[in-house]
Amino acid sequence: MSVEAKETVMGNKNEFEPLIVAFCCNWCSYAGADLAGTSRLSYPANVKIIRVPCSCRVNANFVLRAFQRGADGVVIAGCHPGDCHYSTGNYYTRRRFSLLTNFLEYVGIEQERFKVDWISAAEGNKFATVMNDVLEKVHRLGPNRKLRDARWKR
């Protein structure tokens, strides 16, 4: 079997598949991800979901560590402003990560690699759409080579 035929059958091993880390709020966005799965909506399998109690519990260090450990993109998904289970959590999230976006740009990470979005429990379709959009943008950008720790190779 030729090399081209093997790549066709098995897939190209050198093809870039981005890794996306999604921090999802337990009360809204994680339920939205669950709804997307039970509704059989397609979103990429290389999106790794981490459930957090509230989007405001995601520290900027979590995002930096995700990029350092090999993530090509990071998404923070929380409740819509005004609908937070903890009243004001998503307001803290919005303020904290508007500053982090500027910092990431300063260190050389493209803005398209990081996204904060509001997804409710009933928006499984929106969850799938956001994850597909982020994956498409990151795929166009290529692998993240900034902040990558050499000890954490895929």
N, C-alpha and C positions, 0 to 999 in steps of 0.2 A: 504494500500500500504506500502510495507516495505521501510526502509531507503535506501537500496541499489537501489531499483526501483526508488525512488524519485530522488536520485542523478543521476541516468542514464537519467531520463527524464528532470530534471531541471538543471543538471550540478552540479558539486561539488562546494559548496560555499567556501570551505576552500582551493581550488586550487589557486595557485599563478598566477596572471595575471599581468605581469610587465607593468608599465606606462612609456612610452618613450615620452620625450619632444623634438621636432625637431624645431630648429630655422632655417628657410629657407629664403634665399635671394629672394627678390621680383622679380628680373629680370630673374633669372635662375632656381634656385631650386624649388621655389614655382610653377613656370610654369611647371617644371618637375613633381611635385606632381599632378598638375591639369591634365597633360597628362596621368599620371598613372591612375587617376580616370576615365577620359573619355575613356581610352582604356580598361577599366574594368580589369586592372591588380590588383591582390590581394596583398594588404599590410595590416598589422594589424590595426584594428579599435582603439586600445588603443595607437596609436601614435598621440599625440596632436601636431599639427603644429602651430607654431607662425611665422607669416610673419614679416620680418624685411627689412628695405630699402636696407641694404647691410650686408653681413656676418661680416664685420669689425665693425658694430654697436653693435654687441653682446658683452657685457661686461663680464668679468669673474664673476662678482657678479651675473649676470643672471643665469649662470650655477650653481653656488653654491646655489643660492636661489631655483632653480629647484630641486636640490637634497634635500635641506632642507625641501621643501614643499611636498615631497613625490615621486619625480621621481626616477625610478629605473635605468634609462639610459637617456643620453642627446646626441643629434646629432646636429651638426652645419653643414649646407649644404650651399655652396656658388658656385659662378661661377668658372670655371676653371681658374687657374693662367694665366694671360695675356688676359683673356676675360671679366674682370670685367667691369661693366657699369661705375664704378667710377675710372677706371684705375688701382689703386693699392690697393683697399680694401682687396682683398683676400690675398695679401702679408702680410698685417697687421694681418689678421686673423691667418694665418699660424704661424707667429712669436709669437703672443699673446698666442695661445692655445698650442703651444709646451711647453711653460713655465707652463701653467695651468695643463697640463697632469702630469708633475713632482710634482706639488703641490698636486694634487688629490691623487697621489700615496703616498705622504708623510702623508696625513691625513687618509689613509687607504681605499680609494675608488679604486677599481680595474680599471685598464686601459680599460678593455673591456666595461665598463659602459659609456665611453665617446668617441665620434668619431667625427672627422672633415673630411668631404668628399666634393668633387667637383662634382656637378651634373648640367648639362646644361638643358636648356628648352626642348631640344629634347630627353632627356634621361629619359623618364618615366619608362622604364624597369629597368634602373639602380637605380632609386629612390626606386622602389618597392623591388628590391634585397637588397639594403643597409638597408632598414627598417626591412625587414624580417631577415637579418643576425644579426642586432643589437638585435632584439627581441629574437632571438634564443640564443644568447650569454648571454643576461641578464637573460633569463629564467633559463639557466643552473646555473648561479651564485646565484640565489635566490633573495629575497627582499633586498633592500639597507637599512641597519640599521645605517650607518654612516651619520652624519650631519642631521639626521632626527629630526625635531622640533616636540616635543610632542603635540603642539597645533594644528598641521595639520595632522589629521588622516583621512584616507580614509574610 
